[in-house]
């Protein structure tokens, strides 16, 4: 299955500094690209990989050192406890939507196809993009588009969606595109639509809360000196990761002890974010917005 081409593969695996006897977690298994590279570096170590999408399970590799868990990574602490693991030597997360999701019309992640507006990472989940568009109140829609898509005219967008669904349900991509046509900028429609679909996807999958829970849990599971590599694709998730690495919490509040010394949790390995080169971006368009942050547990 040509599921997904991993982004910043070399940089993230090198940043992880895999020890051959260590225990590692791949938070976002997907096509297994990162996991396979980690496994190459393990001898008597262990790798646990998470993914909530059943399609990802088809990419599982046969290796006695490998354990796949079909679950949202927000439950990482409970699952590791179930398998008797209290601490790990490193973790990696490649956030966002995979190229596989964008290229599968029936999953409804892309505005390139006139598909049903679904956008569930886990097809067994209840909430879909159709539910958001047809059932949310106007103020709820505005909040979703403003916070998760950072769309400036979110209020106008919300009003147009309400107007469109009053005439007929917004079920497919074309229904949405027709309904919000007045909002689409003449010169950068695709960029605008990408923000709209990003906001809907984040809301449908509760991605922000899931990411916060994962960041807080894995921080408590990492050994001293363990590396944590995270690839982000938009400012909403990148802000949370940056705050965690800089201050030890997602709020970005740097706590100090009685003497005023910063209570740091991580040491940032790369002071400047790592981004893909031109060659990788040319081969993989998803890489255009990728940012890699690497931190080491203190």
Residue pairs with C-beta under 8 A, 6 or more apart in sequence:
1 31
1 55
1 58
1 59
2 31
2 100
3 30
3 31
3 32
3 55
3 56
3 58
3 59
3 98
3 100
4 30
4 31
4 33
4 98
4 99
4 100
5 31
5 33
5 99
5 283
5 284
5 286
6 30
6 31
6 33
6 34
6 94
7 94
7 231
7 276
7 280
7 284
7 286
7 287
7 290
8 231
8 274
8 276
8 280
8 287
8 290
8 292
9 33
9 34
9 37
11 274
11 292
12 34
12 92
12 94
12 229
12 231
12 292
12 294
13 34
13 37
13 38
13 41
13 92
15 227
15 229
15 269
15 270
15 274
15 292
15 294
16 24
16 38
16 90
16 92
16 227
16 229
16 294
17 90
17 227
18 24
18 38
18 41
18 42
18 45
18 90
19 45
19 89
20 41
20 42
20 43
20 44
20 45
21 42
21 43
21 44
21 45
22 42
22 45
22 46
22 88
22 89
22 90
23 45
23 46
23 47
23 48
23 85
23 87
23 88
23 89
24 38
24 42
24 45
24 46
24 47
24 48
24 88
24 89
24 90
24 91
24 92
25 47
25 48
25 49
25 50
25 76
25 80
25 88
25 90
25 91
25 92
25 218
25 221
26 34
26 35
26 38
26 47
26 48
26 49
26 50
26 91
26 92
26 93
27 50
27 73
27 76
27 91
27 92
27 93
27 94
27 214
27 218
28 34
28 50
28 51
28 73
28 92
28 93
28 94
28 95
29 35
29 49
29 50
29 51
29 56
29 59
29 60
29 68
30 51
30 53
30 56
30 59
30 94
30 98
30 100
31 56
31 59
31 98
31 100
32 49
32 56
32 59
32 60
32 61
34 92
34 94
35 47
35 49
35 61
35 66
36 61
38 47
38 92
39 47
39 61
39 63
39 65
39 66
42 65
44 65
45 65
45 89
46 65
46 66
46 67
47 63
47 65
47 66
47 67
48 67
48 69
48 79
48 80
48 83
48 85
48 88
49 66
49 67
49 68
49 69
50 69
50 70
50 71
50 72
50 73
50 76
50 79
51 57
51 68
51 70
52 70
52 71
52 72
52 73
52 121
52 122
53 101
53 121
53 122
53 123
54 70
54 122
54 123
55 100
56 70
57 68
57 70
60 66
60 68
67 83
69 79
71 79
72 122
72 210
73 93
73 210
73 214
74 209
74 210
74 211
74 213
74 214
74 217
76 214
76 217
76 218
76 221
77 217
77 220
77 221
80 86
80 88
80 221
85 221
86 221
87 221
87 222
87 223
87 226
88 218
88 221
88 222
88 223
88 226
89 223
89 226
90 222
90 226
90 227
90 228
90 229
91 218
91 221
91 222
91 226
91 227
91 228
91 229
92 228
92 229
92 230
93 214
93 229
93 230
93 231
94 231
95 211
95 230
95 231
95 232
95 233
95 237
96 231
96 232
96 233
96 234
96 237
96 286
97 109
97 201
98 286
99 284
99 286
101 107
101 109
101 110
101 121
102 109
102 110
102 112
102 286
103 110
105 113
105 115
106 115
106 116
106 118
107 115
107 118
107 119
107 120
108 115
108 116
108 117
108 118
108 119
108 128
108 129
108 173
109 118
109 119
109 197
109 201
110 173
110 197
111 173
111 176
111 177
111 190
111 193
111 194
111 196
111 197
113 173
114 172
114 173
114 174
115 172
115 173
116 130
116 171
116 172
117 128
117 129
117 130
117 133
117 170
117 171
117 172
117 173
117 175
117 176
117 200
118 128
118 129
118 130
119 128
119 129
119 197
119 200
119 201
119 204
119 205
120 127
120 128
120 204
120 205
121 205
122 205
125 204
125 205
127 203
127 204
128 204
129 200
129 201
129 204
130 169
130 170
130 171
131 204
132 141
132 144
132 200
132 203
132 204
133 141
133 161
133 165
133 170
133 176
133 200
134 165
134 169
134 170
136 144
138 158
138 159
138 162
139 158
141 154
141 157
141 158
141 161
141 162
142 154
142 155
142 157
142 158
143 154
144 199
144 200
144 202
144 203
145 151
145 154
145 157
145 158
145 195
145 196
145 199
146 154
147 199
147 236
148 198
148 199
148 202
148 203
148 208
148 236
149 195
149 196
149 198
149 199
150 195
150 235
150 236
151 157
151 192
151 195
151 196
151 199
153 183
156 182
156 183
157 180
157 183
157 196
160 179
160 180
160 182
160 183
161 170
161 176
161 179
161 180
163 179
164 170
164 175
164 176
164 178
164 179
164 180
165 179
168 175
169 175
170 176
170 179
176 196
177 184
177 193
180 196
183 192
184 192
184 193
185 192
198 234
201 207
202 208
202 236
207 237
208 236
208 237
208 240
211 237
211 240
211 241
212 240
212 250
215 240
215 241
215 244
215 250
216 244
216 249
216 250
218 228
219 228
219 244
219 248
219 265
219 266
219 297
222 228
222 297
223 297
224 297
224 298
225 296
225 297
226 296
226 297
227 269
227 294
227 295
227 296
227 297
228 245
228 266
228 294
228 295
228 296
228 297
229 292
229 293
229 294
230 241
230 292
230 293
230 294
231 290
231 291
231 292
232 238
232 241
232 290
232 291
232 293
233 286
233 289
233 290
233 291
234 289
238 291
238 293
239 252
240 250
241 293
242 252
242 293
243 249
243 250
243 251
243 252
244 250
244 265
244 266
244 295
245 266
245 268
245 293
245 295
246 252
246 254
246 266
246 268
247 253
247 254
247 255
247 264
247 265
248 254
248 255
248 263
248 264
248 265
248 266
249 255
254 262
254 263
255 262
255 263
256 262
256 263
257 263
264 298
265 297
265 298
266 295
266 296
266 297
266 298
267 295
267 296
267 298
268 293
268 294
268 295
269 294
269 295
269 296
270 292
270 293
270 294
273 291
273 292
273 293
274 291
274 292
274 293
274 294
275 290
275 291
275 292
276 284
276 287
276 288
276 290
280 287
281 287
281 288
